[in-house]
């Protein structure tokens, strides 16, 4: 039984965060564990409150996991402040964690800022380099790169620049794009030559054959369904599940994109706002 740990915030309505992550892990037939970094009061209409979990208690949760059931992969989501980020970094480094996928939650679909601006420098400079993959959407990639993305060429340039600056592979998700064909939503994967591997004194390099593929555009159909709450959480968790099972980064991302396409296509319609996905599909 492969195990996956999610480090993220809680969504009491069940559509995103820890709840979406655990549903995704279960759907992949793996054993899910969670470390909660914040509590949110939210539903399909938006977020009405956030309560940050104290960094020391985040560390206690992480220590409890690593002392007993070591995760084969880790998904990182909402990290509300620099103290929590520091606690996560310290435990991951001390335990030489592997297969880390980070979804840089800088804001929610409803527009609420989830990660304080002063913590972003720590996120970029101290956590990105520990990760095998970082998965920003287009607005998040624009914030991280301080560049505007208006075309596939811009996606490619920004993915390459972020990968080279922060020494991690990057997946820029195209769901927010309006420059693709009307029925398409492409993601841009850029594989870092030096992929993070805390289990080794040196970085684990991407093979020359894989590197020659850069960038990899992963095509997908734009699905006419406004209920997409928690898509970023779900995709990153699915990628972590695939990495835990030993798949390559490219195959992990492709299979995760296929999975989330199925979850959206079902057309679940719950709540009065932007509703969640149906996760129990394979």
ABEGO torsion letter per residue (X at the ends): XBBBBBBBBBBAAGABEAAAAAAAAAAAGBBBBBBBABBBBBBAAEBABBBBBBAAAAAAAAAAAAAABBBABBBBBBBABAAAAAAAAAAAAAAGBBGBBBBBBABBAAGBBABBAAAAAAAAAAAAAABABBBBBAAAAAAAAGBBBABAAAAAAAAAAAAAAAGBBBBBBAAABAABBAABBBBBBBBBABBBBAABABBBBBBAAAAAAOBBBBBBBBBBBABABGAAAAAAAAAAAAAAAGBBAAAAAAAAAAAAAAAAAAGBBBEABBBBBBABBX
